[in-house]
Amino acid sequence: MRRTWYSELAQFLWIGIVVGLLGALAGHLTLALLVYTLVYLGWYFNNLRRLERWLRLGRKFAPPDARGLWGEVFNGIYRLQQRNRKRRKRLVKLLNRFRETTGAMPDGIIILQPNGGIEWWNEAAERLLRLKYPQDVCQHLNNLIRHPDFVAFINGETDAEDVTIPSPYDAQQLLNIRMIPYGKRQQLVLVRDVTLMERVEQMRRDFVANISHELRTPLTVLSGYIENLQNGEHSRETVQRALAVMAQQSRRMQHLTEDLMLLSNLENRREQRREKVNVAQMLDSLLEEARLVSGERAHVIDLAVDDGLEVLGDPRELDSIFSNLVINAVNYTPAGGEIHIRWHRDEDGGAVFEVTDTGLGIPAHHLPRLTERFYRVDVARSRETGGSGLGLAIVKHALQRLGGRLEIESEVGRGSTFRARFPAEVVVQAPAPEGADELERTA
């Protein structure tokens, strides 16, 4: 570029000298130099006009043709434009990629200006905090979220790194908010929906508390009797009574441990055995067991079975499903009540195991939580009958492994219906013997 400047200056001087000599020979030196200067200025301003017109109208096109210094200027500007255009394309691609990345994130991201106003947010933040564009641009977060814990957090009145508060639009939703300084006095706000995490943590705390409580009673009984038997002599009758109670509590702990192991296996999705299970035969045995459990309470129990309707599954898991539903009905139905058990094909080609009782019924607000571990409607009665509080949780998970589901209907004072639905893909119809109809057995 420097060489071009020197060349342009040398050309201007040589032409000026030649014009000056010719003017001197003609006796009009001043006029000749004036005309030469005007011509040069005209050429100069013409190139300026071409440059301005090109920049205004034709920046995407090739620069005007020119020689010398003006050609270098045109080409230099054109090269700068090309570099800037490429850089702008890279920035646009990078910005689009950033928007796609932040848009795919489940967590909300909000950028705050140095004065605390909202500058930008992603789709997750818009969904979680219901931000609206452009109304909420430059708004302060504490004007949109007025929870006292959040206001204290954003004002720096606490040393906590984050804060968890209920959503301002849904009290059942919990939001965790963290602020990270970056850039020039800017703040990056991360908003995360932690409702499920908090629920799982609460379930873990409840589980630890419940299992501790379930084990404390039998262990206290065992410890008390053992200490009593160790101190002094006792009659044979006293010893036998103590041993009977200790055996009962030991069976209770063993039953609880077995249920916990089974539930753990179901939740861990271990490989499941798949074999044909004769459900009718299994229910016949279960009917006899229900009679024994009923004992002196003299329940009226009837069983209706579609013979030949079999299931592909693990016999132990199927027995858990059927026995838990039937024994629960026996335990929670008053003496002399009725229990109706049905096993039949449904309209979708699947199968349904249905247990209906005339018991006390379950209040509606308890129904959504019945399948939670250790959840009981009547704690005292459950412990009296020796229940572990895991039966319906086992039923739910065993059905889910087969692709089925548990349905519960109940009305206080009228009884309950528990319905286990099995999908068509695990149901097998065995050939039925001639003349065989639905069998009914009444106890």
N, C-alpha and C positions, 0 to 999 in steps of 0.2 A: 504493500500500500504506500510506503514511503517513496519507493521508486516511481510510482504513478504520480505522486505529488510533484516530485522533481521533474518528471517528464512533462507534466502539464505546465509547470511554471516555466521551464525552458522553452516549450512551444509558444507560450504566451509572449515571452520576451523576444524570441527570434522573429515572430511575426510582427511584433511591435517595432523592432529595429528595421525590418524590411519596409514596413509601411512608412516609418519615419524617414528613411532614406529617399523613398519614392516621393514623399510629400516635399522634402527639402529640394529635390531636383526640380519639382514642379513649382516651387515657391509657395507651397501651402502646407507647411509642416504641422501647424496647430490643427488645421482642419482635418488633415489626414489622421492624426492621432485621435481626434475627437470622434470621427466616424468609426475608427477601429474600436474605440472603447464602447461606443453605442452598439456596434454589431456584437461585440463579445458579451455585453450585458444582456442583449436580446436573446442570444443563444443560452446564456446562463438562466434567465428567467423562463425561457421556454422549457428547459429541462426541469426547473422547479415545478412548472405547471404540470408536466407529464408525471412527475413524481407524486404530486398531490392527487391528481386524477387516478393514478394507479392505486394509491393507498386507499382512496375513498371508494372506488368502484371495482377495482380488479385485483384485490390482494390474492385471490386464489389462482390467478393466472400468472404466466411468465412475465417478468419485468420488461419495460420498454427497451428497445435496442438503443444503445448509446456507446460511444467510444471514450477512451481515456478515463479521466477521473470520474465522470458521471456514470460510465459503464460499471466501474468498480463499486460506486455507491449503490446503484440499482441491484447489482448482483449480491453485494453484502447484505442489504436489507432483505433480499429474497431468501438468502441462506438463513438469516436470523428467523424469518417467518417460518421456514420449513422446520428448523429446530424447535421453535416454540410450538408449532402445530403437533410435532411428534411428542414433545413433552406434555402438552395438553391432553393428547390421546392417552398417554400412559397414566396421567393423573385421573382422567375420567374412568379408565379401566380399573385403577386402584380404588377409586371411590366407589364404583359399582360393586367391586369385590368386597369392599368393607361393608357396604350396605347389605349385600347378600349374606355375609357372615354374621353380622349383628342381627339381621332379620331372622336367621335360622336359630339363634340362641334362645333357649327357654327363659333365660334371665333378662330382666329389664335393665337397660342402660340409659342413663340420663347424663348429659353434659351440662354443667352449670358454668355460667359466666363468672368473672371475678367478683361481681357485685351480688352473686347468689341467684341471679335469674336463670331460668331454663333456656338453654341455647338449642339443644337437640335431644331427641330420644328415639329409641328403636320401637319395633312393633310390639315386643313383649311388654315394654314399659307402658305403651299406650293401652294395651289390654289389661294390665294389672292395676294401673292407676287411672285408667279412662281419660288419658290426656287427649286434648283436642287441638288441632292445628287450624288456624294460627292463634286461637284465643289464649292458649296457655304458654306461648312463646314469651320469654322474659318474666313470666310469673315466678314467684318464690315458692319453693316446695312447702314451706310451713303455712302458706295460704291455702294449699290444696289438701294437705294432711295435717289435721289439727290435734292429733293424739298427743297428750302431754309428754309421754315418753319420747316421741319423735321430736317434738319441739325442743325438749331439753337436749336431745342428742345433736340436732343440727345446729343448735346455738352453742355447742361446745361446753355444756354444763355438766357433762359426764365424761369419764375416761374410757367408757366402753368403745370397742372397735366397731360394733354394730348394734342394731336394736331390732327386736321382733315385736310387731304390733299387729292387731287385727286390721284387715283391709277396711278402708273408710267406706267401701261400698258393699261389703259382705262380711258380716261378723264371724262367719264360720271359716273364713279364709285367713291364714296367717302369713304375713309378709316379713321377710328379713331384709333390712336395709343397711348397706355399708357405704361409706364415703371414702374415696381415695384421692388425695391431692395429686395433681399432675400439671404439666405445662406451666404457664405463667399465671399463677394464682387461680387456676381453674380447679374444679372438683368433678370427679367421676363418681356417679351414684349407681350402685348395683342393687337391683331389687329382685328378690328371689321368693317364689312361692314355696314355703316350708310347711304347708298344711299337712301333707302326707308324712313328712319326716317327723313332725311333732306328734302326729297320731301314732306312728309306729313306736316312737320313744315312750309315749304314754302307755301303749299296749305292753311294751317291755317292762315298764315300771309296775303296771298292774299285774303282769304275769309273775314277776319276782315276788310281789307282795302276796298274791294269791297262793302260789305254790308254797311259800313259807308258812302261810296260815294253814293250808291244808295239811302240811306235814307236822306242824307244831302240836296239834291236838293228839294224834296217835302217838307221837313221840313222848308227849307229856304223860299220857296214860301209861305207856310202856315203862317209862322211867319211874313213875310213881309206884306201880305194882312191883317192879324189880327191887326198888329200894325197900318197899314194905316187906317183901318176901325175904330179903337178906337180913332184916332185923328181927331176930327171935323166931320162935316156933309158931306154926299155924296149923289149924285143923285141916284135915284132908278136904273138907267141903270148901273152906276158904281158898285153899290152893287151887282147887279145880275151877272155882268161879273166877279167880284171877287169871288162870291160864286161858280160860274161855274168852275173857275180855281181851287179853293180849293177843290171842290168835285172831280175833275179829279185827283188831286194829292193824295187825300185821297184814291180813288179807286186804284191808282197805288201802294200805300203802303199796302193796304189790299190785293191786288193781290200778291204782293211780299211776304207778311207774309203767305198767304195761300200756295204759292209754297214752301216756306221754310219748313212749317209744313209737307206738303206732302212728300217732299224730305227726311226730317228727319225720317218720319215713314217708308219710303221705305228702307233707309240705316240701320235702326235699326232692320230690318227683323221682324217686328211685325207680328202676326198671320194674314194670308191673307184669306179673304172671297173667297170661290170657289162656283160659281153658273154659270149656263148656261147663256151666254150673246148673245142676238140676234144682231150680228154685223151688218147685213144688215140694220136693223132698226136704229141702232145707227148711221151708216154712212149716212143714209137718212137725219137725223136731222143735222148732221155735214155739209152736203152739203148746206143746207139752211143757216146755220151759216156762211159758207165760202162766200156765195153770199152776205150776209149782210156786212161782213168785206170788201169784194172787192168793193162794192158800185160803185162809179163813175169810178173806174179804169177798169171796164168791162172786167175782166178776163174771158177766156174761160175755164170752169171747167167741166170735164167729169168724171163720176164715173162708174166703172165696178165692179160688185159684183157677187160672186158665192153664190146664195141664199141657205140657209140651212147650211152654214158653220159657226158654232158657236164656242165659246171659253169658257173654264172653268176658271173663274177668277173673280176679283173684278171689278164691272162695273165702279167704279170711276177711278181706275187705268187704265183700258182699254180706257176710254174716254180721259184721260190725254195723253195716247200714240197717239191716232188717232188725237185729236184736236191740239196738239202741232205741229205735223208734217204737218198737212194741213194748219193751220193758219200761220205757218212759211213760207210755200210756197206762200201763198197769200201776206204776208207782204213783201217778198223779190223778188217778181216777178213784173216787170214793167207793167204799164197799158197796157191792150190788150194782155198780155202774156197768155200762155196756162198752165194749171195744170191738170195732168192726175192722177186719183186716182184709184187704183185697189186693190181688196181683193179676193184672190184666193188660191187654194190648191197648194202646191209645190210637187216636185217629191218624197220627202221623207215622204209624208203623213202628213206633217205639214201645216201651212198656212202662207201666206205672205201678209202684208199690205204695199203697195208701192205707194209713192207719187213722181211724176216726174214733174219738172217745167222747164220753158224756161227762167229762171231768169239770173242774172249776173254771176252765178257760184262762186265757192269758190277756192281760190288758194290751191294747194296740201299741202303746209306746214301748213295750218290751220286745215286740216282734223283730224289729231290725237288728237287735243285738243278741238274739238267742244263740246264734252260731259262734259267738265269741268264746274264746277259751275261758273257763271258770265263771262264765256269766250265769247267774241264777235268778229266777223270778222270786222264788221262795227259798232263801238260804237254809232256814231251819229244817224245812221238809226235805230238801235235797240231801242234807247231811244225815237226816234220820233214815232215809232210804239207802244211804251208802253211795250216792252218786258222786262222781268226781268232777262234774261240771265240764267235762270234755266230750261228752257223747255226741252232741249236735255238731260240734266242731269237726269231729271225726267223720260224721255222716256227710257234712258239706264237702270236705276235702276228698273223701273217697269217691263221691259222685262226680266231682270236678275231674278227677283222673280218668273217669269213664266218659267224660263229655256230658254228664247229666247235671241236674240241678235239684235243689230242695225248695219246695213251696210250703208255706205255713199259713193256715187260716185258723182263726180262733175268735171266739166271742165269750166274754165273761158270763159265767153261769150256764152256758150251753155246751161247752166242750171245744175240742180242737181237732183239726185235721192236718196231718203231716203227710206230704206227698213227695215221693222220690221218683223223679222222671229219668228214664234211661233212653238214650238216643237209639235210632233204628239200627245204626251200624254195629252195636254190641248185642242186639237182640236176635236170637235164633229160635225159629219155630220148629220143634221136633215133630215128626209124624205122630199124630194122635191115634190111639187104638179105636177100632170101630165102635160106634155107639157111645163114645165118651163125651160127656158134656161137662159143663162147669161143675166142679165138686164143691159141696158145702159141708163144712164140719162145724158143729156147734158144741161149745163147752159151757 
